[in-house]
Amino acid sequence: MPSPPCWFVNNAYRRLDLLVALLLVVQVYCSSRPAQGAERPAARQIAAIVGPLVSPQDPGLAVLVRRNGRTVFRQGYGRRDLRCGAPIDARTNFRLASCSKQFTAFAILLLVQDGKLRLDETLGEVFPEFPAYGKTVTLRHLLNHTAGLVAYEDLMDKTYAGKSWQEIPQISDSGVFELMARQSGTKFPPGAAWEYSNSGYCLLAKVVEKASGVSFADFLRQRIFGPLKMRATEAHQYGKDEVPARAYGYTKDAGIWLECDQSPTSATLGDGGIYSSLDDLSHWDDALRGHRLLSADAMRPAVTPVSPPEAGQGTGRPPVQYGFGWFLDPYRGHARMWHSGESIGFRTVIERFPDDGLTLIILANRTDLDPAALALKLADVYLK
C-alpha cells in the first residue's frame, strides 16, 4: 500500500498535538477548581434565598459573595431602570448611600499618609475662618462620629418647615459647611459621646478638598477609583457627570413603583453620594484585603473601634463600636467590618469578615428590602 502524502501526515500530527494540548488545558482547569466545586452547594443556597425576593420585571438587587479574594456568587435580579427595562447585572451602578463613608474616610487616611493632614488636627486648624468651636473638633472626632455636630438634616427641616421634599433645594457639602459655620457649638463635648453624623462626613469632604487642592470627586477618581480600576464608580454630581449603567431608585406606593431617585440631600458627596457596582466593589474588596494604596499601619485607625461610655446608654444594646467609615461589632463571634446605606430609592450593605476571608455586598434600588438582614442570612451559609 502506498505511503500517505506528507501533507496528510503533517496534518494528522498537528491534530494530535492540538488534542493533547486541549486535554492538558482541561486537566489543569479541572484541577484548579476544587474550591469552586466545593462552593457550589453554598451558591445554590444563596440563589434559593435571594431568588424569590424579586420579580424579574420589578426593581431589584445585586448580590456578591467573595471568599479569600475570589468571587463565589455574583448575580443581579430585577430591573435597574423601569423606563427602558434594563436588567440589573454586575456592572449596574447603585447609589451606595452611607456605604460611601468608607471612601471618604479612606481619602482622609491617604492624605494623612501623604503628610498633608493629622488625625488630631482640628477643624479650626484646617479652616481658620471656622467658628471657635472648631478648635475642639478634630478630624478623628468627625471620622468616628464623636464630634457632636448638629445634624444638617434637622437644620434643613427647620428652614423649610411645611414644605414638601420636592420643594426643598438640594444641599451640597459646601452648603453643609455653611450651615455648620453658622452654629455656635456642638451638642456635646467632642469625644464625650457617639452620635451618627452625616454633617461630619460632609465636612470631611471639604477637608479633602482643602488639603489636596482638588475637588472631592476628582480626588476620589485620581487617588482611589483610578488606581484600583474602579472605572465606572463616581461621586455623582447631578448635571456634571453621567453614571454608566445607572440604577434608578424606586418606592412602591399603592402597588405602583414610583421613581424616587433624588431628594434634598442627594447632592452631598462625603456622606453618601458615591455610585458603584459589584464589579468595581470587587476591586475595592481586593484593595482592602491586600492593603493596596494604604499600608496596614495607615489603615489601622479605621478598624480600631471607638466606644464612648454614652454610646449605648438608653438603647438596651451594647455600646456602638465604630472606626472610620466602618461599624466594627462582631457577628456570632466573627470579627466584622460593615456599613449599610439608606437613601431615597436605595438600600445597600457591605459586610466584611476579615478573619474568615468572607465579603458580602448587596445593592438594591428599592426600599422594601433589608439588605443588612439579608446579608447576615447569607453569611450564615458560610460562617461555621
Backbone hydrogen bonds in HBPLUS format (Angstrom, degrees):
<---DONOR---> <-ACCEPTOR-->    atom                        ^
c    i                          cat <-CA-CA->   ^        H-A-AA   ^      H-
h    n   atom  resd res      DA  || num        DHA   H-A  angle D-A-AA Bond
n    s   type  num  typ     dist DA aas  dist angle  dist       angle   num
A0008-PHE N   A0005-PRO O   3.05 MM   3  5.43 128.5  2.33 105.5 118.5     1
A0009-VAL N   A0005-PRO O   3.24 MM   4  6.67 157.5  2.29 151.9 157.9     2
A0010-ASN N   A0006-CYS O   2.87 MM   4  6.09 171.5  1.87 162.6 164.8     3
A0011-ASN N   A0007-TRP O   3.02 MM   4  6.07 160.0  2.06 139.5 145.0     4
A0012-ALA N   A0008-PHE O   2.97 MM   4  6.18 151.5  2.05 143.2 151.5     5
A0013-TYR N   A0009-VAL O   2.96 MM   4  6.29 159.1  2.00 154.7 159.6     6
A0014-ARG N   A0010-ASN O   2.93 MM   4  6.21 153.8  2.00 146.7 154.6     7
A0015-ARG N   A0011-ASN O   2.93 MM   4  6.19 159.2  1.97 149.3 154.2     8
A0016-LEU N   A0012-ALA O   2.98 MM   4  6.26 152.9  2.05 145.4 153.2     9
A0017-ASP N   A0013-TYR O   2.81 MM   4  6.09 157.2  1.86 151.3 157.4    10
A0018-LEU N   A0014-ARG O   2.90 MM   4  6.17 160.2  1.94 151.2 156.5    11
A0019-LEU N   A0015-ARG O   2.93 MM   4  6.14 153.6  2.00 144.0 151.3    12
A0020-VAL N   A0016-LEU O   2.93 MM   4  6.18 163.9  1.96 152.0 155.7    13
A0021-ALA N   A0017-ASP O   2.91 MM   4  6.10 163.3  1.94 150.5 155.5    14
A0022-LEU N   A0018-LEU O   2.86 MM   4  6.04 154.3  1.92 145.5 152.8    15
A0023-LEU N   A0019-LEU O   2.92 MM   4  6.18 159.4  1.96 150.7 156.0    16
A0024-LEU N   A0020-VAL O   2.97 MM   4  6.24 151.9  2.05 148.4 156.1    17
A0025-VAL N   A0021-ALA O   3.00 MM   4  6.29 156.3  2.05 148.4 154.3    18
A0026-VAL N   A0022-LEU O   2.96 MM   4  6.24 163.8  1.99 153.9 157.9    19
A0027-GLN N   A0023-LEU O   2.93 MM   4  6.10 157.1  1.98 144.3 150.9    20
A0028-VAL N   A0024-LEU O   2.92 MM   4  6.15 164.6  1.94 152.8 156.3    21
A0029-TYR N   A0025-VAL O   2.85 MM   4  6.00 162.9  1.88 151.8 157.2    22
A0030-CYS N   A0026-VAL O   2.86 MM   4  6.01 166.4  1.88 151.7 155.4    23
A0031-SER N   A0027-GLN O   2.91 MM   4  6.03 158.1  1.96 147.2 153.9    24
A0032-SER N   A0028-VAL O   3.04 MM   4  6.15 128.7  2.32 139.3 151.6    25
A0032-SER N   A0029-TYR O   3.21 MM   3  5.27 137.6  2.40  95.3 107.0    26
A0033-ARG N   A0030-CYS O   3.23 MM   3  5.39 167.4  2.24 109.2 112.5    27
A0037-GLY N   A0033-ARG O   2.98 MM   4  6.22 161.2  2.02 157.2 162.1    28
A0038-ALA N   A0034-PRO O   2.96 MM   4  6.23 150.8  2.05 144.4 152.6    29
A0039-GLU N   A0035-ALA O   3.01 MM   4  6.29 130.3  2.27 139.3 152.9    30
A0039-GLU N   A0036-GLN O   3.00 MM   3  4.97 131.2  2.24  94.7 108.6    31
A0040-ARG N   A0037-GLY O   3.25 MM   3  5.39 149.1  2.35 101.0 109.7    32
A0043-ALA N   A0039-GLU O   2.90 MM   4  6.16 159.2  1.94 158.6 165.6    33
A0044-ARG N   A0040-ARG O   2.89 MM   4  6.15 152.0  1.97 151.8 159.2    34
A0045-GLN N   A0041-PRO O   3.01 MM   4  6.33 147.0  2.12 142.6 151.7    35
A0045-GLN N   A0042-ALA O   3.06 MM   3  4.97 116.5  2.48  92.1 107.9    36
A0046-ILE N   A0042-ALA O   2.92 MM   4  6.29 155.7  1.98 151.5 158.0    37
A0047-ALA N   A0043-ALA O   2.95 MM   4  6.20 166.9  1.97 151.8 154.8    38
A0048-ALA N   A0044-ARG O   2.95 MM   4  6.12 150.9  2.04 142.2 150.3    39
A0049-ILE N   A0045-GLN O   2.99 MM   4  6.27 142.0  2.14 145.0 154.9    40
A0049-ILE N   A0046-ILE O   3.09 MM   3  5.18 125.3  2.40  97.3 111.3    41
A0050-VAL N   A0046-ILE O   2.94 MM   4  6.18 167.4  1.96 161.9 164.5    42
A0051-GLY N   A0047-ALA O   2.88 MM   4  5.48 158.1  1.93 141.6 149.1    43
A0053-LEU N   A0050-VAL O   2.94 MM   3  5.59 158.5  1.99 126.7 133.8    44
A0058-ASP N   A0055-SER O   3.11 MM   3  5.41 167.3  2.13 116.9 120.9    45
A0079-ARG N   A0058-ASP O   2.73 MM  21  5.70 156.5  1.78 140.1 147.1    46
A0365-ASN N   A0060-GLY O   3.12 MM 305  5.92 154.0  2.19 147.2 154.5    47
A0061-LEU N   A0077-TYR O   3.00 MM  16  5.37 138.0  2.18 133.4 146.1    48
A0077-TYR N   A0061-LEU O   2.79 MM  16  5.37 151.2  1.87 162.9 172.7    49
A0062-ALA N   A0363-LEU O   2.78 MM 301  5.24 148.1  1.88 147.0 158.0    50
A0363-LEU N   A0062-ALA O   3.02 MM 301  5.24 159.5  2.06 148.1 154.7    51
A0063-VAL N   A0075-GLN O   2.87 MM  12  5.44 166.8  1.89 159.7 163.4    52
A0075-GLN N   A0063-VAL O   2.98 MM  12  5.44 156.3  2.04 150.6 157.9    53
A0064-LEU N   A0361-ILE O   2.89 MM 297  5.08 152.4  1.97 153.7 158.7    54
A0361-ILE N   A0064-LEU O   2.94 MM 297  5.08 159.7  1.98 145.3 149.8    55
A0065-VAL N   A0073-PHE O   2.77 MM   8  4.94 157.0  1.83 149.5 148.3    56
A0072-VAL N   A0065-VAL O   2.89 MM   7  5.74 160.9  1.93 147.6 154.0    57
A0073-PHE N   A0065-VAL O   3.21 MM   8  4.94 145.5  2.33 144.6 138.3    58
A0066-ARG N   A0359-THR O   2.89 MM 293  5.11 161.4  1.93 150.3 154.4    59
A0359-THR N   A0066-ARG O   2.96 MM 293  5.11 155.6  2.02 147.5 149.6    60
A0067-ARG N   A0070-ARG O   2.80 MM   3  5.27 159.0  1.84 154.6 154.5    61
A0070-ARG N   A0067-ARG O   2.99 MM   3  5.27 154.4  2.06 109.5 117.8    62
A0068-ASN N   A0357-GLY O   2.63 MM 289  4.51 157.7  1.68 134.5 142.7    63
A0088-ILE N   A0078-GLY O   2.99 MM  10  5.88 158.9  2.03 146.4 143.0    64
A0080-ARG N   A0086-ALA O   2.84 MM   6  5.81 154.4  1.90 151.7 160.4    65
A0248-TYR N   A0080-ARG O   2.87 MM 168  6.03 166.7  1.89 170.1 166.2    66
A0085-GLY N   A0081-ASP O   2.81 MM   4  5.61 129.7  2.06 142.9 158.6    67
A0092-THR N   A0089-ASP O   3.12 MM   3  5.45 164.8  2.14 113.2 118.0    68
A0279-ASP N   A0090-ALA O   2.97 MM 189  5.51 162.5  2.01 155.8 150.2    69
A0093-ASN N   A0245-ALA O   2.90 MM 152  5.89 162.4  1.93 139.0 144.9    70
A0247-ALA N   A0093-ASN O   2.83 MM 154  5.74 167.0  1.85 156.4 151.9    71
A0094-PHE N   A0276-SER O   2.83 MM 182  5.54 155.9  1.89 154.5 146.2    72
A0276-SER N   A0094-PHE O   2.98 MM 182  5.54 148.6  2.08 147.5 150.4    73
A0096-LEU N   A0274-ILE O   2.74 MM 178  5.66 176.4  1.74 168.8 170.1    74
A0099-CYS N   A0096-LEU O   3.18 MM   3  5.26 157.1  2.23 131.5 127.0    75
A0100-SER N   A0097-ALA O   2.89 MM   3  5.86 163.8  1.92 128.7 133.7    76
A0101-LYS N   A0098-SER O   3.06 MM   3  5.57 161.2  2.10 113.4 118.2    77
A0103-PHE N   A0100-SER O   2.92 MM   3  5.53 138.8  2.10 116.6 127.3    78
A0104-THR N   A0100-SER O   3.29 MM   4  6.70 152.8  2.37 147.6 155.6    79
A0105-ALA N   A0101-LYS O   2.93 MM   4  6.15 166.4  1.95 155.2 158.2    80
A0106-PHE N   A0102-GLN O   3.04 MM   4  6.08 149.5  2.14 130.8 139.5    81
A0107-ALA N   A0103-PHE O   2.91 MM   4  6.12 150.5  2.00 144.2 151.5    82
A0108-ILE N   A0104-THR O   3.14 MM   4  6.51 155.7  2.20 148.2 153.8    83
A0109-LEU N   A0105-ALA O   3.02 MM   4  6.34 158.7  2.07 149.1 155.0    84
A0110-LEU N   A0106-PHE O   2.89 MM   4  6.18 145.8  2.01 146.9 156.4    85
A0111-LEU N   A0107-ALA O   3.16 MM   4  6.47 153.8  2.24 146.0 152.1    86
A0112-VAL N   A0108-ILE O   2.90 MM   4  6.26 143.3  2.04 145.1 156.7    87
A0113-GLN N   A0109-LEU O   2.83 MM   4  6.05 157.7  1.88 145.5 151.4    88
A0114-ASP N   A0110-LEU O   2.85 MM   4  6.14 137.9  2.03 137.4 149.9    89
A0116-LYS N   A0111-LEU O   2.89 MM   5  5.32 148.1  1.99 168.6 164.1    90
A0115-GLY N   A0112-VAL O   2.97 MM   3  5.06 148.7  2.07 101.1 111.2    91
A0121-GLU N   A0118-ARG O   3.03 MM   3  5.07 162.1  2.06 108.4 112.0    92
A0140-ARG N   A0119-LEU O   2.91 MM  21  5.15 138.1  2.09 164.4 151.8    93
A0139-LEU N   A0121-GLU O   2.94 MM  18  6.01 142.3  2.09 164.9 174.3    94
A0125-GLU N   A0122-THR O   3.04 MM   3  5.17 129.0  2.31  97.7 110.8    95
A0126-VAL N   A0122-THR O   3.10 MM   4  6.51 157.5  2.15 151.2 157.1    96
A0123-LEU N   A0137-VAL O   2.86 MM  14  5.92 150.1  1.95 169.1 175.7    97
A0127-PHE N   A0123-LEU O   2.71 MM   4  5.79 162.9  1.74 154.7 160.5    98
A0124-GLY N   A0134-GLY O   3.01 MM  10  4.66 148.1  2.11 112.4 105.8    99
A0130-PHE N   A0127-PHE O   2.92 MM   3  5.51 168.5  1.93 124.7 128.4   100
A0134-GLY N   A0131-PRO O   2.95 MM   3  5.77 161.0  1.99 125.4 131.4   101
A0135-LYS N   A0132-ALA O   2.97 MM   3  5.82 170.4  1.98 126.2 129.4   102
A0136-THR N   A0133-TYR O   3.09 MM   3  5.66 165.7  2.11 115.6 120.2   103
A0142-LEU N   A0138-THR O   3.15 MM   4  6.57 156.5  2.21 147.3 153.2   104
A0143-LEU N   A0139-LEU O   2.89 MM   4  6.12 159.0  1.93 153.3 159.1   105
A0144-ASN N   A0140-ARG O   3.01 MM   4  6.23 155.4  2.08 153.4 158.3   106
A0146-THR N   A0141-HIS O   2.95 MM   5  4.79 159.7  1.99 142.4 144.8   107
A0195-GLU N   A0145-HIS O   2.96 MM  50  5.64 167.7  1.98 169.4 172.6   108
A0191-GLY N   A0146-THR O   2.76 MM  45  4.98 162.6  1.78 153.0 153.8   109
A0187-LYS N   A0148-GLY O   2.67 MM  39  5.02 172.3  1.68 153.8 151.8   110
A0154-ASP N   A0151-ALA O   3.09 MM   3  5.39 124.8  2.41 102.9 115.7   111
A0155-LEU N   A0151-ALA O   3.29 MM   4  6.71 155.3  2.35 148.5 155.0   112
A0156-MET N   A0152-TYR O   2.96 MM   4  6.22 151.2  2.04 146.0 153.7   113
A0157-ASP N   A0153-GLU O   2.93 MM   4  6.19 153.6  2.00 145.1 152.4   114
A0158-LYS N   A0154-ASP O   3.10 MM   4  6.40 151.3  2.18 145.4 152.1   115
A0159-THR N   A0155-LEU O   3.00 MM   4  6.20 157.7  2.05 144.8 151.3   116
A0160-TYR N   A0156-MET O   2.88 MM   4  6.00 158.5  1.92 154.9 159.6   117
A0163-LYS N   A0160-TYR O   3.06 MM   3  5.69 161.5  2.09 142.6 143.7   118
A0167-GLU N   A0164-SER O   2.91 MM   3  5.42 149.3  2.00 112.8 122.0   119
A0168-ILE N   A0165-TRP O   3.31 MM   3  5.26 154.7  2.38  99.0 106.3   120
A0171-ILE N   A0264-PRO O   2.90 MM  93  6.14 153.9  1.97 174.6 166.2   121
A0175-GLY N   A0172-SER O   3.07 MM   3  4.94 118.1  2.46  91.3 106.7   122
A0176-VAL N   A0172-SER O   2.98 MM   4  6.36 149.7  2.08 147.9 156.0   123
A0177-PHE N   A0173-ASP O   2.92 MM   4  6.22 156.9  1.98 147.2 153.7   124
A0178-GLU N   A0174-SER O   3.02 MM   4  6.31 154.6  2.08 144.4 150.5   125
A0179-LEU N   A0175-GLY O   3.03 MM   4  6.33 152.4  2.10 143.5 150.9   126
A0180-MET N   A0176-VAL O   2.90 MM   4  6.21 162.2  1.93 158.1 162.2   127
A0181-ALA N   A0177-PHE O   2.91 MM   4  6.10 145.4  2.03 145.7 155.9   128
A0182-ARG N   A0179-LEU O   3.14 MM   3  5.33 150.7  2.23 101.8 110.6   129
A0183-GLN N   A0180-MET O   3.16 MM   3  5.36 159.7  2.21 105.2 111.4   130
A0192-ALA N   A0189-PRO O   2.94 MM   3  5.55 161.8  1.98 148.4 149.8   131
A0202-CYS N   A0198-ASN O   3.08 MM   4  6.40 146.5  2.20 152.1 161.6   132
A0203-LEU N   A0199-SER O   3.06 MM   4  6.37 155.9  2.12 150.6 157.1   133
A0204-LEU N   A0200-GLY O   2.97 MM   4  6.26 144.1  2.10 138.9 149.4   134
A0205-ALA N   A0201-TYR O   3.21 MM   4  6.40 142.4  2.36 134.1 141.8   135
A0206-LYS N   A0202-CYS O   3.35 MM   4  6.77 148.9  2.46 140.7 148.2   136
A0206-LYS N   A0203-LEU O   3.05 MM   3  5.09 118.2  2.44  95.5 110.7   137
A0207-VAL N   A0203-LEU O   2.91 MM   4  6.29 143.5  2.04 144.7 156.2   138
A0208-VAL N   A0204-LEU O   2.96 MM   4  6.26 155.2  2.02 148.1 153.4   139
A0209-GLU N   A0205-ALA O   3.16 MM   4  6.49 154.9  2.23 142.0 148.2   140
A0210-LYS N   A0206-LYS O   2.94 MM   4  6.20 159.1  1.99 147.9 153.4   141
A0211-ALA N   A0207-VAL O   2.93 MM   4  6.10 166.9  1.95 157.5 160.5   142
A0212-SER N   A0208-VAL O   2.95 MM   4  5.89 150.2  2.04 146.3 154.0   143
A0213-GLY N   A0209-GLU O   2.87 MM   4  5.48 149.9  1.96 140.5 147.4   144
A0219-PHE N   A0215-SER O   2.89 MM   4  6.16 156.4  1.94 153.4 160.4   145
A0220-LEU N   A0216-PHE O   3.04 MM   4  6.31 166.0  2.06 155.1 157.7   146
A0221-ARG N   A0217-ALA O   3.05 MM   4  6.24 156.6  2.10 143.5 150.4   147
A0222-GLN N   A0218-ASP O   2.79 MM   4  5.94 162.0  1.82 153.6 158.3   148
A0223-ARG N   A0219-PHE O   2.81 MM   4  5.77 163.3  1.84 156.2 160.3   149
A0224-ILE N   A0220-LEU O   2.95 MM   4  5.17 147.4  2.05 130.3 137.8   150
A0225-PHE N   A0220-LEU O   2.81 MM   5  6.05 154.6  1.88 153.2 159.7   151
A0226-GLY N   A0221-ARG O   2.81 MM   5  5.39 145.0  1.93 137.2 146.5   152
A0228-LEU N   A0224-ILE O   3.09 MM   4  6.08 151.5  2.18 150.1 158.0   153
A0230-MET N   A0225-PHE O   2.80 MM   5  4.69 156.1  1.86 152.4 152.3   154
A0229-LYS N   A0226-GLY O   3.00 MM   3  5.15 162.8  2.03 112.4 117.1   155
A0233-THR N   A0230-MET O   3.27 MM   3  5.64 157.3  2.32 110.9 117.6   156
A0234-GLU N   A0275-TYR O   3.07 MM  41  5.33 151.6  2.15 142.0 150.9   157
A0275-TYR N   A0234-GLU O   2.73 MM  41  5.33 162.8  1.76 161.2 166.8   158
A0236-HIS N   A0273-GLY O   3.07 MM  37  5.97 129.7  2.33 156.4 153.0   159
A0240-LYS N   A0237-GLN O   2.82 MM   3  5.37 162.5  1.85 141.2 144.1   160
A0241-ASP N   A0237-GLN O   3.32 MM   4  6.02 140.2  2.49 162.5 161.5   161
A0260-CYS N   A0249-GLY O   2.94 MM  11  5.57 156.3  2.00 129.7 137.3   162
A0250-TYR N   A0365-ASN O   3.11 MM 115  6.04 134.8  2.33 116.5 128.9   163
A0251-THR N   A0258-LEU O   2.94 MM   7  5.31 154.6  2.01 146.9 154.6   164
A0258-LEU N   A0251-THR O   2.75 MM   7  5.31 171.1  1.76 151.4 154.6   165
A0253-ASP N   A0256-ILE O   2.76 MM   3  5.20 163.5  1.78 148.1 150.4   166
A0256-ILE N   A0253-ASP O   2.95 MM   3  5.20 160.9  1.98 111.3 117.6   167
A0266-SER N   A0263-SER O   3.10 MM   3  5.20 170.0  2.11 115.6 116.9   168
A0272-GLY N   A0269-LEU O   3.33 MM   3  5.48 140.7  2.50  99.0 109.5   169
A0273-GLY N   A0269-LEU O   3.23 MM   4  4.05 172.1  2.23 114.3 114.5   170
A0281-LEU N   A0277-SER O   2.88 MM   4  6.01 159.4  1.92 150.1 156.8   171
A0282-SER N   A0278-LEU O   2.98 MM   4  6.14 128.6  2.25 142.1 153.8   172
A0282-SER N   A0279-ASP O   3.29 MM   3  5.30 139.4  2.46  94.5 105.6   173
A0283-HIS N   A0280-ASP O   3.02 MM   3  5.33 125.0  2.33 102.4 115.3   174
A0284-TRP N   A0280-ASP O   3.21 MM   4  6.63 149.8  2.30 141.7 150.4   175
A0285-ASP N   A0281-LEU O   2.91 MM   4  6.09 155.4  1.97 141.2 147.2   176
A0286-ASP N   A0282-SER O   3.00 MM   4  6.28 155.5  2.06 144.6 151.0   177
A0287-ALA N   A0283-HIS O   2.93 MM   4  6.20 152.1  2.01 145.2 153.0   178
A0288-LEU N   A0284-TRP O   3.00 MM   4  6.31 156.4  2.05 152.2 157.7   179
A0289-ARG N   A0285-ASP O   2.97 MM   4  6.16 160.9  2.00 149.7 155.3   180
A0290-GLY N   A0286-ASP O   2.85 MM   4  5.95 160.2  1.89 150.5 155.9   181
A0291-HIS N   A0287-ALA O   2.93 MM   4  5.61 108.3  2.46 135.5 148.2   182
A0292-ARG N   A0287-ALA O   2.98 MM   5  4.76 155.0  2.04 135.3 141.4   183
A0294-LEU N   A0292-ARG O   2.73 MM   2  5.45 145.0  1.85  97.4  90.7   184
A0299-MET N   A0295-SER O   2.96 MM   4  6.17 143.1  2.10 146.6 156.9   185
A0300-ARG N   A0296-ALA O   3.02 MM   4  6.03 126.1  2.32 138.5 151.4   186
A0300-ARG N   A0297-ASP O   3.30 MM   3  5.17 139.5  2.47  93.2 104.1   187
A0302-ALA N   A0299-MET O   2.91 MM   3  5.55 136.2  2.11 121.0 132.6   188
A0303-VAL N   A0300-ARG O   3.04 MM   3  5.39 142.6  2.18 109.8 120.0   189
A0304-THR N   A0301-PRO O   3.41 MM   3  5.09 165.1  2.43 102.1 101.4   190
A0324-PHE N   A0302-ALA O   3.04 MM  22  4.29 157.9  2.09 115.9 116.7   191
A0306-VAL N   A0322-TYR O   2.81 MM  16  5.55 150.2  1.90 142.6 147.3   192
A0311-ALA N   A0308-PRO O   2.94 MM   3  5.40 164.2  1.97 121.7 127.0   193
A0313-GLN N   A0310-GLU O   3.26 MM   3  5.20 153.1  2.34 102.3 110.2   194
A0315-THR N   A0312-GLY O   3.34 MM   3  5.77 164.8  2.36 130.5 130.5   195
A0328-LEU N   A0321-GLN O   2.82 MM   7  5.31 169.8  1.83 143.6 143.1   196
A0323-GLY N   A0326-TRP O   2.85 MM   3  5.38 171.8  1.86 168.2 171.0   197
A0327-PHE N   A0338-TRP O   2.80 MM  11  5.24 169.7  1.81 168.4 164.8   198
A0338-TRP N   A0327-PHE O   2.96 MM  11  5.24 157.9  2.01 143.2 150.0   199
A0331-TYR N   A0334-HIS O   2.96 MM   3  5.16 158.4  2.00 143.5 147.5   200
A0334-HIS N   A0331-TYR O   2.85 MM   3  5.16 162.7  1.88 115.8 121.7   201
A0337-MET N   A0352-ARG O   2.89 MM  15  5.27 158.1  1.93 153.2 159.5   202
A0352-ARG N   A0337-MET O   2.89 MM  15  5.27 150.2  1.98 150.8 160.3   203
A0339-HIS N   A0350-ILE O   3.07 MM  11  5.60 146.1  2.19 146.4 156.2   204
A0350-ILE N   A0339-HIS O   2.93 MM  11  5.60 157.3  1.99 161.4 168.9   205
A0341-GLY N   A0348-THR O   2.85 MM   7  4.86 150.4  1.94 134.8 131.6   206
A0348-THR N   A0341-GLY O   2.92 MM   7  4.86 157.8  1.96 141.9 143.9   207
A0343-SER N   A0346-PHE O   3.15 MM   3  5.15 171.1  2.15 137.1 139.0   208
A0346-PHE N   A0343-SER O   2.83 MM   3  5.15 171.1  1.84 134.4 136.9   209
A0347-ARG N   A0364-ALA O   3.13 MM  17  5.17 158.8  2.17 132.8 136.9   210
A0364-ALA N   A0347-ARG O   2.84 MM  17  5.17 148.4  1.93 158.8 168.4   211
A0349-VAL N   A0362-ILE O   2.95 MM  13  5.45 139.2  2.12 154.8 162.0   212
A0362-ILE N   A0349-VAL O   3.06 MM  13  5.45 163.8  2.09 152.4 157.3   213
A0351-GLU N   A0360-LEU O   2.81 MM   9  5.12 176.4  1.81 165.1 166.2   214
A0360-LEU N   A0351-GLU O   2.80 MM   9  5.12 162.7  1.83 153.1 158.8   215
A0353-PHE N   A0358-LEU O   2.70 MM   5  5.06 171.6  1.71 167.1 167.4   216
A0356-ASP N   A0353-PHE O   2.99 MM   3  5.45 138.0  2.17 112.7 124.8   217
A0357-GLY N   A0353-PHE O   2.99 MM   4  6.03 111.4  2.48 145.1 162.5   218
A0358-LEU N   A0353-PHE O   3.22 MM   5  5.06 160.9  2.26 137.4 136.0   219
A0357-GLY N   A0354-PRO O   3.29 MM   3  5.01 154.5  2.36  94.3 101.8   220
A0374-LEU N   A0370-ASP O   3.02 MM   4  6.23 163.4  2.05 156.0 161.4   221
A0375-ALA N   A0371-PRO O   2.76 MM   4  5.83 155.9  1.81 149.5 154.9   222
A0376-LEU N   A0372-ALA O   3.36 MM   4  6.61 154.8  2.43 141.4 146.6   223
A0377-LYS N   A0373-ALA O   3.12 MM   4  6.39 149.0  2.22 143.2 152.1   224
A0378-LEU N   A0374-LEU O   2.93 MM   4  6.26 151.4  2.01 150.0 158.0   225
A0379-ALA N   A0375-ALA O   2.78 MM   4  6.03 147.7  1.88 142.5 152.8   226
A0380-ASP N   A0376-LEU O   3.03 MM   4  6.22 143.4  2.16 140.7 148.5   227
A0381-VAL N   A0378-LEU O   3.01 MM   3  5.40 145.7  2.13 106.8 116.6   228
A0382-TYR N   A0379-ALA O   2.91 MM   3  5.42 140.4  2.07 111.7 122.2   229
A0383-LEU N   A0379-ALA O   2.87 MM   4  6.02 161.1  1.90 162.5 169.0   230
